[in-house]
Amino acid sequence: MDDSAKTSGFRQEMPPSGGYQKFNWARTFPKVFWRRKRITYFFKFNFVTNLFIIYLNYLLRFLLRTEKFEDIDIKNAMEPFLKAERDREWLKLLKKNRDLENEVMKDVPGWKTGTWYGEPVYFTLGDKWWDPGQYVSIFYFLKISETRRRAGDFLWRHRSDYDAPLFWDKWIPDIGAKFRDSLGFENFQVNPFNWRTMFW
């Protein structure tokens, strides 16, 4: 067999017109998002934002401090009246307990009110006044219904300052209303969106 028969169907592969592309043999780096210019802009924006937040924080603290001073002044002005009403309530409760003891123990021979079969259980301090305190535990001597009523009156100061209808009332139902009313806290309402209760 001659060579012409062997090479009759052979075609030599030649380079494309214009030649091959240049081979990139140099070192390549990935594209980086945080370039120098973007980092500079980011830190500038962060710095300005932090300055604005610091200013708002200072302004809020100033407003809260001013309001706290006003609240303290009001409390100091009302302190004598509040203590007088507290002492009056305490004396009324002691009188009620004494009358109840006289009524319950009237058939017990030799029973003396304020004593345990003649032995005193209460001691006088002379000129020293025993202050029952602002949160005196007078509820221990009362019925459950009376405790609920008095607790509702006692906690009235924790009510929200804004008692008008709120815009979210028609979307967010007052789920705790039945529970609150069942406990006797009809006048006790805490507004969770009151910003003053979150700081003081």
C-alpha positions as CSV (number, residue, x, y, z in Angstrom):
1,M,0.0,0.0,0.0
2,D,1.5,3.3,-1.0
3,D,1.7,6.5,1.2
4,S,-0.8,8.4,-0.9
5,A,-3.6,6.0,0.1
6,K,-2.7,6.4,3.8
7,T,-2.9,10.2,3.8
8,S,-5.8,10.7,1.4
9,G,-8.3,11.6,4.3
10,F,-5.9,13.4,6.6
11,R,-6.3,17.2,7.2
12,Q,-3.7,19.2,9.0
13,E,-5.1,21.4,11.8
14,M,-4.0,25.0,11.4
15,P,-4.2,28.0,13.8
16,P,-7.2,30.3,13.4
17,S,-7.0,33.4,11.4
18,G,-5.2,36.1,13.4
19,G,-3.5,33.6,15.6
20,Y,-4.2,32.2,19.1
21,Q,-5.1,34.4,22.0
22,K,-2.4,35.4,24.4
23,F,-1.9,33.0,27.3
24,N,-2.4,34.7,30.7
25,W,0.4,33.4,32.8
26,A,0.6,36.3,35.2
27,R,-0.7,36.1,38.8
28,T,-4.4,37.2,39.2
29,F,-6.1,38.6,42.2
30,P,-9.9,38.2,43.1
31,K,-12.1,41.2,43.0
32,V,-12.4,42.7,46.5
33,F,-15.6,44.5,47.6
34,W,-14.0,46.5,50.4
35,R,-11.7,48.7,48.4
36,R,-10.0,51.7,49.9
37,K,-12.6,54.2,48.7
38,R,-15.5,52.2,50.0
39,I,-13.8,51.6,53.4
40,T,-13.3,55.4,53.7
41,Y,-16.9,56.1,52.9
42,F,-18.1,53.4,55.3
43,F,-16.1,54.8,58.2
44,K,-17.2,58.4,57.5
45,F,-20.8,57.3,57.4
46,N,-20.4,55.3,60.6
47,F,-18.7,58.2,62.3
48,V,-21.5,60.7,61.4
49,T,-24.2,58.2,62.4
50,N,-22.6,57.6,65.8
51,L,-22.3,61.3,66.4
52,F,-26.1,61.7,65.7
53,I,-27.0,58.7,67.9
54,I,-24.9,60.2,70.7
55,Y,-26.6,63.5,70.4
56,L,-30.1,61.8,70.5
57,N,-29.0,59.8,73.5
58,Y,-27.8,63.0,75.3
59,L,-31.0,64.8,74.4
60,L,-33.2,61.9,75.7
61,R,-31.2,61.7,78.9
62,F,-31.6,65.4,79.4
63,L,-35.4,65.2,78.9
64,L,-35.7,62.2,81.2
65,R,-33.5,63.9,83.8
66,T,-35.7,67.1,83.6
67,E,-38.9,65.0,83.9
68,K,-37.4,63.1,86.9
69,F,-36.6,66.3,88.7
70,E,-40.2,67.4,88.2
71,D,-41.6,64.1,89.4
72,I,-39.4,64.3,92.5
73,D,-40.5,67.8,93.2
74,I,-44.1,66.8,92.9
75,K,-43.5,63.8,95.2
76,N,-41.8,65.9,97.8
77,A,-44.6,68.4,97.7
78,M,-47.3,65.6,98.2
79,E,-45.3,63.6,100.7
80,P,-47.0,65.0,103.8
81,F,-50.4,64.5,102.4
82,L,-49.6,60.9,101.3
83,K,-48.2,60.0,104.7
84,A,-51.2,61.5,106.4
85,E,-53.6,59.5,104.3
86,R,-51.4,56.4,104.8
87,D,-51.5,56.8,108.6
88,R,-55.2,57.5,108.5
89,E,-55.7,54.3,106.6
90,W,-53.5,52.4,109.0
91,L,-55.4,53.7,112.1
92,K,-58.7,52.9,110.5
93,L,-57.5,49.3,109.9
94,L,-56.4,49.0,113.5
95,K,-59.7,50.2,114.8
96,K,-61.5,47.8,112.5
97,N,-59.4,44.9,113.7
98,R,-60.0,45.9,117.3
99,D,-63.8,46.0,116.8
100,L,-63.7,42.7,115.0
101,E,-61.8,41.1,117.8
102,N,-64.2,42.5,120.4
103,E,-67.1,41.1,118.3
104,V,-65.5,37.6,117.8
105,M,-64.2,37.2,121.3
106,K,-67.1,38.7,123.3
107,D,-68.3,35.3,124.5
108,V,-64.8,34.2,125.7
109,P,-64.5,34.7,129.5
110,G,-61.5,36.7,130.6
111,W,-60.5,37.8,127.1
112,K,-58.9,41.2,126.9
113,T,-58.6,42.9,123.5
114,G,-55.0,43.2,122.3
115,T,-53.7,40.4,124.5
116,W,-53.4,36.7,124.5
117,Y,-55.4,35.6,127.5
118,G,-54.1,38.6,129.4
119,E,-50.5,38.5,128.1
120,P,-49.8,41.7,126.0
121,V,-48.8,41.0,122.4
122,Y,-48.4,44.7,121.5
123,F,-45.8,46.9,123.2
124,T,-45.8,50.7,123.2
125,L,-42.6,52.5,122.3
126,G,-43.3,55.6,124.3
127,D,-42.4,58.7,122.4
128,K,-41.0,56.7,119.5
129,W,-43.3,56.3,116.5
130,W,-43.2,53.1,114.6
131,D,-43.6,53.9,111.0
132,P,-45.6,51.2,109.2
133,G,-43.8,52.1,106.0
134,Q,-45.2,52.9,102.6
135,Y,-45.8,49.3,101.6
136,V,-47.1,48.1,104.9
137,S,-48.6,44.6,104.7
138,I,-52.1,45.5,105.7
139,F,-53.5,43.1,103.1
140,Y,-52.7,40.1,105.4
141,F,-55.6,41.1,107.7
142,L,-58.3,41.5,105.1
143,K,-60.6,39.4,103.1
144,I,-59.6,38.4,99.5
145,S,-62.3,40.7,98.0
146,E,-61.2,43.6,100.2
147,T,-57.6,42.9,99.3
148,R,-58.3,43.1,95.6
149,R,-60.2,46.4,96.0
150,R,-57.5,48.0,98.1
151,A,-54.8,46.7,95.8
152,G,-56.6,48.3,92.9
153,D,-56.7,51.6,94.7
154,F,-53.1,51.3,95.9
155,L,-51.7,50.6,92.5
156,W,-53.5,53.5,90.7
157,R,-50.2,55.4,90.4
158,H,-48.9,52.8,87.9
159,R,-51.5,53.7,85.3
160,S,-50.5,55.0,82.0
161,D,-50.4,58.8,81.6
162,Y,-52.3,58.6,78.4
163,D,-55.7,57.0,78.9
164,A,-57.4,58.0,75.7
165,P,-58.0,55.3,73.0
166,L,-54.8,54.3,71.2
167,F,-54.5,53.8,67.4
168,W,-53.6,50.1,67.8
169,D,-56.6,49.2,69.9
170,K,-58.7,48.1,66.9
171,W,-55.9,45.7,65.7
172,I,-54.5,44.5,69.1
173,P,-57.3,43.3,71.4
174,D,-56.9,43.9,75.2
175,I,-56.3,40.2,76.0
176,G,-55.6,40.8,79.6
177,A,-58.8,42.8,80.3
178,K,-60.8,39.9,81.5
179,F,-58.0,38.6,83.7
180,R,-57.3,42.0,85.1
181,D,-61.0,42.7,85.8
182,S,-61.4,39.3,87.4
183,L,-58.7,40.1,89.9
184,G,-60.3,43.4,90.8
185,F,-57.7,45.7,89.1
186,E,-60.2,47.7,87.1
187,N,-58.2,50.9,87.7
188,F,-54.9,49.2,87.1
189,Q,-53.5,49.5,83.6
190,V,-49.9,49.5,82.4
191,N,-49.1,50.8,79.0
192,P,-46.2,48.7,77.6
193,F,-45.5,51.4,75.0
194,N,-44.9,54.1,77.5
195,W,-41.3,55.0,77.0
196,R,-41.0,56.5,80.5
197,T,-41.4,53.1,82.1
198,M,-38.5,51.7,80.1
199,F,-36.0,54.0,81.6
200,W,-37.2,54.9,85.1
